[in-house]
């Protein structure tokens, strides 16, 4: 896994609780990335290493800088540190870009209608996708469907307006506000949560829904409602993509999980930690201040992979086992002990 150090050029306030960190591209070897991917930032706070992935809000071939946009999270150690403590000219260690929430799939062509569904900070990778698709002329039209509390909470409000002005024939935006400050007489500004059926009914009247490809980034409720509406309209599941910020686990799957001693072997050292029932091996290791590599914590990036040498574990929350993972390998972020005296090499 490649690591880089990037210099902060600008800290741009987007809303009262959201900031875009603008990094300078390295002078000699530029960092290449794909629209929709994320950048993993590494910080040491009070002696502990914290690693967090943040989606690019910049787009390759459009922006000359690398930009990630971060929303303050109540109690969020890293997001609060970035917003409150990070300064221009600071240097931040990062991992190479990762993620597959991208436009690189066979269903997208110049006749496609790209529909981007987001709420709150879920707009971040969608903005990267929208800018890139419009700039490159990848699709016939891009529609953004974006939900917020009110107009003050809209991240990239000015940039959305710029896209509307620059790409009048190829970009449109729907805004849904749960707490609107004023009534707006505009059919594309709607009071309430995102209503997928309402948006799709207009799209159906305007064109062929079979030409649409959908990207969803936001809370689980948004993903479920959009996917349900699309399934009702017989939209092919292969044309529906969602970005997973957190892993969803079924409590029933923890019935056979036990508290266990887990020996982790790394760089010639052998350190044993206690993994209590309900915590992943990665979580327990980080609590014990072990220097473990990880990024997404959703079982998709493979950074926290390890080789199971002894004992049995259960991976919980994965939609499917990554094909790159060998039979005796596991991902620590979603691995839970089934037996005592487990050994894992990383």
C-alpha positions in Angstrom: 0.0 0.0 0.0 1.6 3.3 -1.2 1.7 6.2 1.2 2.2 9.9 0.4 2.5 13.2 2.2 0.3 16.1 1.0 0.5 19.8 1.8 -2.7 21.7 2.7 -3.2 24.6 0.3 -6.6 25.7 1.5 -9.3 25.0 4.0 -12.6 26.0 2.3 -15.7 26.3 4.5 -18.7 24.8 2.6 -21.3 25.1 5.4 -21.2 25.9 9.2 -20.1 22.3 9.9 -18.4 21.2 6.7 -15.0 22.0 5.2 -13.1 21.1 2.0 -9.4 20.3 2.5 -7.5 21.3 -0.6 -4.2 19.4 -1.1 -1.4 20.3 -3.5 -0.6 17.6 -5.9 3.0 16.3 -5.5 5.4 18.1 -7.8 7.2 15.1 -9.3 4.8 12.2 -9.2 1.1 13.2 -9.4 -1.4 11.1 -7.5 -3.8 9.6 -10.0 -7.4 8.7 -9.0 -10.8 7.9 -10.5 -13.9 10.1 -9.9 -15.9 8.7 -7.0 -12.9 7.2 -5.2 -11.7 8.1 -1.7 -8.5 9.3 -0.1 -7.5 7.8 3.3 -6.0 10.4 5.7 -3.8 9.4 8.7 -3.5 11.4 11.9 -1.8 10.9 15.2 -4.0 12.4 18.0 -3.0 12.1 21.6 -0.5 9.4 20.8 -2.9 7.2 18.9 -3.0 6.7 15.1 -6.3 7.3 13.4 -7.1 6.4 9.8 -10.2 7.7 8.0 -11.3 7.5 4.4 -12.9 10.6 2.8 -14.4 10.7 -0.7 -12.8 13.0 -3.2 -15.0 16.0 -4.1 -12.5 17.0 -6.8 -12.5 15.3 -10.2 -9.5 14.2 -12.3 -9.0 16.2 -15.5 -11.2 18.9 -14.0 -9.5 20.0 -10.8 -5.7 20.6 -10.5 -5.8 20.0 -6.7 -6.8 17.0 -4.6 -9.9 17.8 -2.5 -11.8 15.9 0.2 -14.8 17.3 2.0 -15.4 16.6 5.6 -18.5 17.1 7.8 -18.2 17.5 11.5 -19.6 14.5 13.4 -20.7 14.8 17.0 -18.0 13.1 19.0 -16.0 12.4 15.8 -12.3 12.5 16.9 -10.9 12.9 13.4 -13.5 15.1 11.7 -13.4 17.5 14.7 -9.5 17.5 14.6 -9.5 18.3 10.9 -12.0 21.1 11.2 -10.7 22.6 14.4 -6.9 22.0 14.2 -5.7 21.5 10.6 -4.0 24.5 9.1 -2.8 25.7 5.7 0.7 24.4 5.0 0.3 21.4 7.3 1.4 18.1 5.9 -0.8 15.1 6.1 0.1 11.5 5.4 -2.4 9.7 3.1 -2.8 6.3 1.5 -3.2 5.8 -2.3 -6.7 6.4 -3.6 -9.1 3.5 -3.4 -12.8 2.6 -4.0 -15.0 1.2 -6.7 -17.9 3.8 -6.5 -16.9 4.9 -10.0 -18.2 5.3 -13.5 -16.1 2.5 -14.8 -18.8 0.0 -15.7 -20.2 -1.3 -19.0 -23.6 0.2 -18.5 -22.5 3.8 -19.0 -22.3 5.3 -22.5 -23.1 8.6 -24.2 -26.8 7.7 -24.3 -27.0 7.1 -20.5 -28.9 9.2 -18.1 -26.8 9.4 -14.9 -28.9 9.9 -11.7 -27.1 10.8 -8.5 -29.0 10.3 -5.2 -27.5 11.9 -2.0 -28.3 13.4 1.3 -26.1 15.6 3.5 -22.4 14.8 3.1 -23.3 12.0 0.7 -23.0 14.7 -2.0 -19.2 14.5 -1.8 -18.4 11.6 -4.2 -21.5 12.5 -6.3 -20.0 15.9 -7.0 -16.8 14.2 -8.2 -18.8 12.0 -10.5 -21.0 14.8 -11.8 -18.1 17.1 -12.6 -16.2 14.3 -14.4 -19.1 13.0 -16.4 -20.1 16.4 -17.6 -16.6 17.6 -18.3 -15.8 14.4 -20.3 -19.3 14.2 -22.0 -19.7 10.6 -20.8 -23.5 10.6 -20.6 -26.4 12.4 -22.2 -27.7 13.9 -18.9 -26.8 14.1 -15.2 -29.6 14.5 -12.6 -28.7 15.2 -9.0 -31.3 14.4 -6.3 -30.1 16.0 -3.1 -31.7 16.0 0.4 -30.9 18.4 3.3 -32.4 20.0 6.4 -32.6 23.4 4.8 -30.8 25.7 2.3 -28.1 26.6 4.8 -27.1 22.9 5.0 -26.5 22.4 1.3 -22.9 21.5 0.7 -21.5 22.8 -2.7 -24.6 25.0 -3.2 -22.5 27.4 -5.4 -20.9 24.6 -7.3 -24.3 23.0 -8.1 -25.4 26.4 -9.4 -22.3 26.6 -11.6 -22.9 23.2 -13.1 -26.5 24.2 -13.8 -25.3 27.4 -15.6 -22.5 25.7 -17.5 -24.4 22.6 -18.6 -27.9 23.8 -19.0 -28.9 21.1 -21.4 -27.1 18.2 -19.6 -27.5 18.8 -15.9 -30.5 19.2 -13.6 -30.9 19.2 -9.8 -33.7 18.3 -7.4 -33.5 19.7 -3.9 -35.5 18.2 -1.0 -35.6 20.1 2.3 -37.0 18.6 5.5 -37.0 22.0 7.3 -37.4 24.7 4.6 -37.0 28.3 5.8 -39.4 29.6 3.1 -41.8 28.2 0.6 -40.1 28.1 -2.8 -42.3 28.1 -5.9 -40.2 25.7 -7.9 -41.1 22.1 -8.9 -37.6 20.9 -8.4 -37.4 22.3 -4.8 -39.6 20.1 -2.6 -40.5 20.1 1.1 -39.8 16.8 2.9 -37.5 13.9 2.5 -36.4 12.7 -0.9 -39.3 11.1 -2.6 -37.9 8.7 -5.2 -41.3 7.9 -6.8 -42.0 11.6 -7.4 -38.6 12.2 -9.1 -38.8 9.0 -11.2 -42.4 9.7 -12.4 -41.1 13.0 -13.9 -38.1 11.2 -15.5 -40.4 8.6 -16.9 -42.5 11.2 -18.5 -39.4 13.0 -19.9 -37.5 9.9 -21.2 -36.6 6.3 -21.1 -36.0 5.0 -17.6 -34.2 2.0 -19.0 -31.4 4.4 -20.0 -30.8 5.5 -16.4 -27.9 4.5 -14.2 -28.2 5.2 -10.5 -25.6 6.1 -7.9 -26.7 6.4 -4.2 -24.7 7.9 -1.4 -26.3 8.6 2.0 -28.0 7.0 5.0 -29.4 3.5 4.8 -33.0 4.8 4.7 -32.2 6.7 1.5 -30.6 3.7 -0.1 -33.5 1.4 0.7 -36.2 3.8 -0.5 -34.4 4.5 -3.8 -33.6 0.9 -4.5 -37.2 -0.1 -3.7 -38.6 2.5 -6.1 -36.2 1.5 -8.8 -37.0 -2.2 -8.3 -40.7 -1.4 -8.6 -40.0 0.1 -12.0 -38.0 -3.0 -13.0 -34.7 -1.1 -13.3 -31.9 -3.6 -13.6 -30.0 -4.1 -10.3 -26.8 -4.0 -12.3 -27.5 -0.3 -13.0 -27.8 0.6 -9.3 -24.7 1.4 -7.3 -24.3 2.5 -3.7 -21.4 3.7 -1.6 -21.1 2.0 1.8 -19.7 4.2 4.6 -20.5 1.7 7.3 -21.0 -2.0 7.5 -24.4 -3.3 8.4 -24.4 -6.4 10.7 -27.3 -8.7 11.6 -27.3 -9.2 15.4 -28.5 -12.8 14.9 -25.1 -13.6 13.3 -23.3 -13.0 16.6 -24.9 -16.0 18.4 -21.8 -18.2 18.1 -19.2 -15.5 18.5 -17.1 -15.7 21.7 -14.6 -13.6 23.7 -11.2 -14.8 22.7 -7.5 -14.3 23.0 -6.1 -13.4 19.6 -2.4 -13.4 18.8 -1.4 -11.0 16.1 1.9 -11.6 14.3 3.4 -8.6 12.6 7.0 -7.7 11.6 8.4 -10.5 13.8 6.4 -9.5 16.8 3.7 -11.6 18.5 1.1 -9.6 20.5 -1.9 -11.1 22.2 -5.0 -9.1 22.7 -8.5 -9.9 24.2 -11.3 -9.5 21.7 -14.5 -9.3 23.6 -17.7 -10.6 22.0 -19.2 -8.0 19.7 -16.0 -6.3 18.8 -14.1 -7.0 15.6 -10.5 -8.1 15.8 -9.5 -4.7 14.2 -11.5 -2.7 16.8 -9.9 -4.6 19.6 -6.4 -4.2 18.1 -6.8 -0.5 17.7 -8.2 -0.2 21.3 -4.9 -1.9 22.4 -3.0 0.8 20.5 -1.6 -1.7 17.9 -0.3 -0.2 14.7 -2.7 -1.9 12.3 -3.3 -0.9 8.7 -6.9 -0.3 7.6 -9.0 2.1 5.7 -12.7 1.7 4.7 -13.7 -0.6 7.7 -16.5 -2.0 5.5 -14.7 -5.0 4.1 -14.1 -3.6 0.6 -10.6 -2.1 0.5 -8.7 -5.2 1.7 -6.1 -3.1 3.5 -6.7 -4.9 6.8 -6.4 -8.4 5.4 -4.6 -11.1 7.5 -3.8 -14.8 7.3 -5.6 -17.1 9.8 -2.9 -19.4 11.2 -4.9 -21.0 14.0 -8.5 -21.1 15.3 -11.8 -20.1 13.6 -13.2 -16.7 12.9 -16.4 -15.5 11.3 -16.7 -12.6 8.9 -19.9 -10.6 9.5 -21.4 -7.9 7.4 -19.8 -8.7 4.1 -22.3 -8.8 1.2 -20.0 -11.2 -0.5 -16.5 -12.5 0.0 -14.0 -10.5 -2.1 -12.6 -12.7 -4.8 -9.1 -11.4 -4.1 -9.2 -12.9 -0.6 -7.4 -16.2 -0.4 -9.1 -19.2 1.4 -7.0 -18.8 4.6 -7.2 -15.0 4.6 -9.7 -12.7 6.5 -10.5 -9.0 6.8 -9.9 -7.9 10.4 -12.6 -5.2 10.2 -15.3 -7.7 9.9 -13.7 -10.8 11.6 -15.0 -12.1 14.9 -13.7 -15.1 17.0 -15.5 -18.4 17.1 -12.8 -20.2 19.1 -10.2 -19.3 21.7 -6.4 -19.1 21.1 -6.6 -17.6 17.6 -3.5 -16.6 15.6 -3.4 -14.2 12.7 -0.4 -13.0 10.7 -0.5 -9.6 9.0 
